[in-house]
């Protein structure tokens, strides 16, 4: 059985607690939930869900790339939104990052930390 490897990159926000930005075991890569925080400043980016989705997906992409992967390897994305009315705006930005065949996706509406409108995690199969 292959070893479990933590994925770390300065191009995504550092973990805020005891978790890895991503974990790879064999061909399975799980990217932890990424929020719209700019990695170099630690500040939330944007006041709209579109702006925040863009940054969250850029953070997901940074972790994927650090593991030698990309959105083409993603089989599942989970999107957590704070407001149902933000779905269409989030989806418009989301569609710029994924292509057919699209990954499976779950979108749920939750409570997130103050100022956050979206969080996104990803599951990829690589190499």
N, C-alpha and C positions, 0 to 999 in steps of 0.2 A: 504494500500500500504506500502511496506517495505521502510525503510530508505536507503538513499544513504550513503555508507561508503567508506571513503578514505583508500586505502591500502598503507602502508608505510613499507619499509624494508631497513636496512643498507646493505643488500646483493645485492642491485642494486643501480646505481648512483642516487643521490638526484635530484629532478626536477630542471631544470635550469631557470624556470619561474613559472608563476601561473598555475600549473597543478599538478595532483596527479600521482604517479607511476602507480596506478591502482584505479579503482572505481568499487564497487560492489553494485548492487541494486537488491535485491531478488537473483535469481539464475543467473543473468547476471553479468559477470566480464569483464571489458575492461581494458587491460593493455596498458598504454601509449607507444608510440614509444620508443624503447630502442636502444641505440647506443653502440658501442663497447668500452665503458669506464669502466675501472676497478674501482669498487666502493670505495675501500680503498685509492686509490691514486688519482683518478680523471683524470687519463691519458688514452688516446686512446691506445688500445691494438692492436698490429699487423699492418703490412704494407700490407698484402694480404687480399683479400676479404674473404678467408677461415678463417684466424685467427680472423678477425673482426666479421664474422658471428657467429663463436663459442662464442665469448664474448657477442655479442648482444643477442643470444638465451639463454645463461646462465643468463643474466639479466632478460629476459622475464620469464624464469623458476623461478627465485627468487621471482618475484612479484606474479606469479601464486601460488607458494607454500605458501607464506605469507597469501594468501587468502584461503588456504585450498584446492587448486586446483593443476592441473598439465597439461601436454600436452595432456593427454587423454581426458580432458574436453574441449579442444580448438576446436571450430567449424570454425574459420576463422583466418588466418594469412595474414598480409599485409607486403610485403617486398619492401623496397625502395632501389634501387641500383643506383650508379652514372654512371656505365659503363655497356653497354650491354654485352661486352665480359666477364664479371664476372659472368654471370648467371650460367654456369655449375659448377664452383667452389663453389659458394654459395649453390647451390642445393645439392652438395655432402655432405656438412656439415649439411645442413637443414635436410636431410634424416636420420641423426643420432639421431635427437630429436623427430621425429614424426613416428607414426606407423599407419597401417591400422585399421579402416577406416581413411584415411588421412583427415585433416581439409581442408576446401576450402581455396584457396589462390589467392591473387592478387599480381603480381609483376610489379612494375612500375619503370621507370628510371627517376631520378630527380637530382636536385642539392642539395647537403648537405653541411654542414659546412666544412671548411678546414680540411683535413685529414681523414674525414669519407667516407667510401665506402658503408656502409649499415646501414639501420635502420629498425627495425621490431616491429610491434605491434600485439596484439592478442585479440581475443574475445572468451570468454569461457562461457559455461553454466555449473553451478555447483550446487551440492546439491539439 
